[in-house]
Amino acid sequence: MSELVQPVLSKSPEPGHDLANVLHVGDFMNLLKEEEDYFTGDQNNTKLMITRLRKIFYDQWGWNTELIKGAAGIEMRYKVEILPDPAEHSRAVTRYEDNAYQPKHRVITYRDNDRVYGNTRVGQVPFIYKNDHQECVLPDGNYCDVAHVLAGLDAYNYKQAVTPLPKFLYFLKNLCPHVDSNMDIVTWLGDIASSSGDFMFYYLLHDKKPLTTEKEQYFINIDAPGSDMLGDIDPYVICRHYNVASDRGMRVSDILSEYYCGKDEAQPYMKKKFLIFCEAVGLRDWDGAKFGNEQSWMKYYGKQLRDNICFQVFSLTEEKLKSVWLPLRIFFNGYRDVIKYDLLLILFLKSLKQLVKTETQPA
């Protein structure tokens, strides 16, 4: 392999996800509708239900304390546990100790006071959480992780900077690692940072030997697969065409069903989704081949990605001392040849431009 690629679209499930467990997005929408119906009277509280649905898949481990603080007090239906060892239908949560991969395991189960099933399903894992059902196949054959969409929409509704500083000191955020948009960090920027973080841990574990291109592509494919990246892009499009902040709006399942399964003439924005996303993250003046502000965009998001990697490494490292000094070295531009955040950002921009070209070429 001579060149790395950042996938944005994929016609196959992410590595490790069995094709037999993939649902059509319409079937997944029916599962979301069941979850909405559990909260009688709240189904059309769009903002509230986005949080409750997001927390089925992403909750705790920094989501409430750092990433989407405004939604911290909202409870969802199921019990969440982080286990030291894998259990049936648990999800691995990346952690490193002594530079070695030593994951924790997240699982959700029915509570003993479920309003539908009472205590008859206590301890059981709901079907919606089993087998990575959040990664769905769309009508056009592409795969999309819908939980990433929910995460992006929830962050959009609770905008904040991500910084270790308390809110009253946010004006000093430029003096320490920070990401200006939590929507970026819970979607595309965070996934790219995951690849970079794995570059570094693999490098440290293997006697500081440079990674091969094949190994780097492996980490890109598992940390930022096409289905995740599409799920990262779609919330930027959805929130510009639907009122996702309403407390008396559309059901979340209806918004996503219309977006993914509606007729083309009813959703012309779908035909320009990648251009809409690019504009939403600050890329401007497309001339048919490139954006006019790519250089300044790269400079800004290069620092944002670097700082995102600081948070990523901090959150993944079990040893207290290492969890501090590794991010500090990254913040002061250490390991730059290893984590390659400049290159990863260039790869993402290149993929976006190829897709925008397709969208904007004359029919």
C-alpha positions in Angstrom: 0.0 0.0 0.0 1.5 3.3 -1.1 -1.1 5.9 0.1 -3.4 6.2 3.1 -7.1 6.8 2.5 -9.7 8.2 4.9 -13.0 6.5 4.0 -16.2 8.5 4.2 -18.5 6.2 2.3 -18.6 2.4 2.6 -20.6 -0.3 0.9 -19.7 -2.8 3.6 -19.9 -2.9 7.4 -17.1 -1.7 9.5 -14.4 -4.3 10.4 -15.7 -6.9 12.9 -19.4 -6.2 12.3 -21.0 -9.3 10.9 -23.1 -8.6 7.8 -25.8 -10.9 9.3 -26.3 -8.5 12.1 -26.8 -5.4 10.0 -30.3 -3.9 9.9 -31.8 -1.8 7.2 -32.1 1.8 8.4 -35.9 1.5 8.2 -35.9 -1.4 10.6 -33.6 0.5 13.0 -36.0 3.5 12.8 -38.8 1.1 14.0 -36.6 0.3 17.0 -36.0 4.0 17.7 -39.8 4.5 17.5 -40.3 1.8 20.2 -37.9 3.6 22.4 -39.7 6.9 21.8 -43.0 5.3 22.7 -41.7 4.3 26.0 -41.7 7.9 27.1 -45.4 8.6 26.7 -46.1 12.3 26.0 -42.5 13.1 25.2 -42.3 11.6 21.7 -42.5 15.0 20.0 -40.0 16.7 22.4 -37.3 16.4 19.8 -34.5 17.8 21.8 -35.2 15.7 24.9 -35.6 12.5 22.9 -32.4 13.0 21.0 -30.6 12.9 24.3 -32.5 9.8 25.6 -31.8 7.9 22.3 -28.1 9.0 22.2 -27.6 7.7 25.8 -28.5 4.2 24.7 -25.3 4.1 22.8 -23.0 6.8 24.4 -23.2 7.7 28.0 -20.8 8.1 31.0 -17.0 8.1 30.4 -16.8 11.8 29.9 -20.0 12.4 27.9 -21.8 13.9 30.9 -18.8 15.6 32.5 -16.9 16.9 29.5 -18.6 16.4 26.1 -22.3 17.2 26.5 -22.6 18.7 30.0 -26.0 20.3 29.4 -27.7 16.9 28.9 -26.0 15.3 32.0 -29.1 15.2 34.1 -31.4 13.6 31.6 -32.0 9.9 32.3 -32.6 7.2 29.7 -34.5 4.0 30.0 -31.7 1.5 30.7 -29.1 0.7 33.3 -25.5 1.4 32.2 -22.6 -0.6 33.5 -18.9 -0.4 32.8 -17.4 -3.9 33.4 -13.7 -5.0 33.7 -14.4 -8.1 31.6 -16.6 -8.7 28.5 -20.2 -9.8 28.9 -22.8 -10.9 26.4 -23.5 -8.0 24.0 -21.1 -5.7 25.8 -19.1 -3.1 23.8 -15.4 -2.7 24.3 -14.4 0.7 25.6 -10.8 1.5 24.6 -8.3 1.8 27.5 -4.5 1.4 27.6 -2.3 0.5 30.5 1.5 0.1 30.1 0.8 1.1 26.5 -1.1 -2.1 26.0 -4.8 -2.4 25.0 -6.8 -3.3 28.0 -10.4 -2.3 27.3 -13.3 -1.9 29.7 -16.7 -3.1 28.6 -20.0 -1.1 28.4 -23.3 -2.9 28.6 -26.9 -1.7 29.0 -29.7 -3.8 30.5 -33.4 -3.4 31.5 -34.0 -2.0 34.9 -36.2 -3.8 37.5 -38.9 -1.1 37.2 -39.3 -0.8 33.4 -42.7 0.7 32.6 -43.4 -1.8 29.8 -41.9 -5.1 31.1 -41.7 -4.5 34.9 -39.0 -6.7 36.3 -39.5 -9.5 33.8 -36.5 -8.5 31.7 -34.2 -7.2 34.4 -30.5 -7.8 33.5 -31.3 -8.5 29.8 -29.8 -6.5 27.0 -32.4 -4.7 24.7 -32.4 -5.7 21.1 -31.5 -2.2 19.9 -28.1 -2.5 21.6 -27.2 -6.0 20.5 -24.9 -6.8 17.6 -24.0 -3.2 16.7 -27.4 -2.6 15.3 -26.7 1.1 15.2 -24.6 0.6 12.0 -27.3 0.3 9.3 -27.4 -0.1 5.6 -29.1 2.8 3.8 -31.3 2.6 0.7 -28.4 3.6 -1.5 -26.3 0.7 -0.2 -24.0 2.8 1.9 -23.5 2.0 5.6 -24.1 4.6 8.4 -23.7 4.5 12.1 -26.9 6.2 13.3 -25.7 6.5 16.9 -23.1 8.9 15.6 -25.9 11.0 14.1 -27.6 11.1 17.5 -24.4 12.1 19.2 -23.8 15.0 16.8 -27.4 16.3 17.1 -27.3 16.2 20.8 -24.0 18.2 20.9 -25.6 20.6 18.5 -28.4 21.2 21.0 -25.9 21.7 23.9 -23.1 23.7 22.3 -20.0 24.2 24.4 -16.2 24.3 24.2 -14.4 21.2 25.5 -11.6 22.3 27.9 -10.3 21.2 31.3 -11.1 24.7 32.6 -14.2 25.6 34.5 -16.7 27.6 32.5 -15.9 30.9 34.2 -12.3 30.6 32.9 -13.2 29.7 29.3 -11.7 33.0 28.2 -8.3 31.4 29.0 -8.9 28.3 27.0 -6.2 29.1 24.4 -3.6 28.5 27.1 -4.4 24.8 27.4 -5.8 22.0 25.2 -9.3 22.8 24.0 -11.7 22.1 21.2 -14.1 25.0 20.3 -17.0 22.7 19.2 -18.2 19.7 21.1 -20.2 18.8 18.0 -16.8 18.4 16.2 -15.3 16.3 19.0 -18.1 13.8 19.3 -18.2 13.3 15.5 -15.6 13.6 12.8 -12.8 15.3 14.7 -13.0 12.7 17.5 -12.9 9.8 15.1 -9.9 11.1 13.4 -8.3 11.7 16.7 -8.9 8.0 17.6 -6.8 6.9 14.7 -4.0 9.2 15.7 -4.1 8.0 19.3 -3.9 4.4 18.3 -0.9 5.3 16.1 0.9 6.6 19.2 0.0 3.7 21.6 1.1 1.1 19.0 4.3 3.0 18.5 5.0 3.1 22.3 4.1 -0.6 22.7 6.4 -1.7 19.9 9.7 -0.1 21.0 9.1 3.2 19.3 9.4 1.6 15.8 7.6 3.6 13.0 4.2 2.2 12.0 4.0 0.7 8.5 1.5 2.3 6.1 -0.6 -0.9 6.3 -0.8 -0.7 10.1 -1.8 3.0 9.9 -4.5 2.2 7.4 -5.7 -0.6 9.7 -6.2 1.9 12.6 -8.0 4.3 10.3 -10.3 1.6 9.1 -11.3 0.5 12.7 -11.3 3.9 14.3 -12.8 6.0 11.6 -14.6 3.6 9.1 -16.8 5.0 6.4 -20.0 4.2 8.2 -18.8 6.2 11.3 -17.7 9.1 9.2 -21.0 9.3 7.2 -22.8 9.2 10.6 -20.5 12.1 11.7 -21.3 14.2 8.6 -25.1 13.7 8.5 -26.0 15.6 11.7 -24.5 18.8 10.3 -26.9 18.5 7.4 -29.9 17.4 9.4 -29.7 20.2 11.9 -29.8 22.8 9.1 -33.0 21.4 7.6 -34.9 20.2 10.7 -35.7 21.9 14.0 -33.9 19.4 16.2 -34.0 21.8 19.2 -37.8 21.9 19.4 -39.7 20.7 22.4 -42.8 20.3 20.3 -41.5 19.1 17.0 -41.1 16.0 14.9 -40.3 12.7 16.3 -36.6 11.9 16.0 -37.4 8.6 14.2 -39.6 10.6 11.7 -36.8 13.1 11.0 -34.3 10.3 10.4 -36.8 8.2 8.3 -37.5 11.2 6.1 -33.9 12.1 5.8 -32.7 8.6 4.9 -35.7 7.0 3.2 -37.7 10.0 1.8 -38.0 10.7 -1.9 -35.2 12.7 -3.5 -37.5 15.5 -4.5 -38.5 16.0 -0.9 -35.0 16.4 0.3 -32.8 18.3 -2.2 -30.2 18.9 0.5 -29.3 15.2 0.4 -27.9 15.9 -3.1 -25.4 18.4 -1.6 -24.8 16.9 1.8 -21.0 17.0 1.6 -20.9 20.6 0.4 -23.3 21.5 3.2 -21.1 19.8 5.7 -18.0 21.5 4.4 -19.6 24.9 4.7 -20.8 24.0 8.2 -17.3 23.3 9.4 -15.9 26.5 7.8 -14.7 25.5 4.3 -15.6 28.3 1.9 -15.5 29.4 -1.8 -15.6 26.1 -3.7 -14.3 26.6 -7.2 -14.9 23.2 -8.6 -11.6 21.8 -7.4 -10.7 23.3 -4.1 -11.9 25.6 -1.3 -10.6 29.1 -1.2 -9.6 29.0 2.5 -8.1 25.5 2.7 -4.8 26.8 4.1 -6.4 28.8 7.0 -8.8 25.9 7.6 -6.0 23.4 7.9 -4.2 25.7 10.4 -7.2 26.1 12.6 -8.3 22.5 12.6 -4.8 21.2 12.8 -4.6 22.7 16.3 -8.2 21.6 17.1 -7.3 18.0 16.1 -4.0 18.1 18.1 -5.9 19.2 21.2 -8.6 16.6 20.6 -5.8 14.0 20.5 -4.7 15.3 23.9 -8.1 14.6 25.4 -8.3 11.3 23.6 -5.0 10.1 25.1 -5.9 11.4 28.5 -9.2 9.6 28.6 -7.7 6.3 27.4 -4.7 6.1 29.7 -5.2 4.2 33.0 -2.0 5.3 34.7 -2.5 8.8 36.4 1.0 10.2 35.7 1.1 9.0 32.1 -2.4 10.3 31.5 -1.1 13.8 32.2 2.4 13.9 30.7 1.5 12.2 27.4 -1.2 14.7 26.5 1.1 17.6 27.6 3.8 16.3 25.2 1.3 16.2 22.4 0.1 19.7 23.2 3.6 21.0 22.9 4.0 19.2 19.5 5.7 16.1 20.7 5.2 12.8 18.8 4.1 14.8 15.8 5.8 12.4 13.4 4.0 9.5 15.0 0.4 10.8 15.5 0.4 12.5 12.0 -2.6 14.7 12.7 -1.7 17.0 9.8 -1.7 14.1 7.4 -5.0 12.6 8.7 -6.7 16.0 8.3 -5.3 16.3 4.8 -6.7 12.8 4.0 -10.2 13.8 5.3 -10.2 17.0 3.3 -9.1 15.1 0.2 -12.0 12.6 0.5 -14.4 15.5 1.1 -13.3 17.3 -2.0 -13.7 14.2 -4.2 -17.3 13.9 -2.9 -18.1 17.6 -3.4 -16.8 17.4 -6.9 -19.3 14.6 -7.6 -22.1 16.6 -6.1 -21.3 19.9 -8.0 -20.5 18.6 -11.5 -23.1 19.5 -14.1 -25.6 16.7 -14.7 
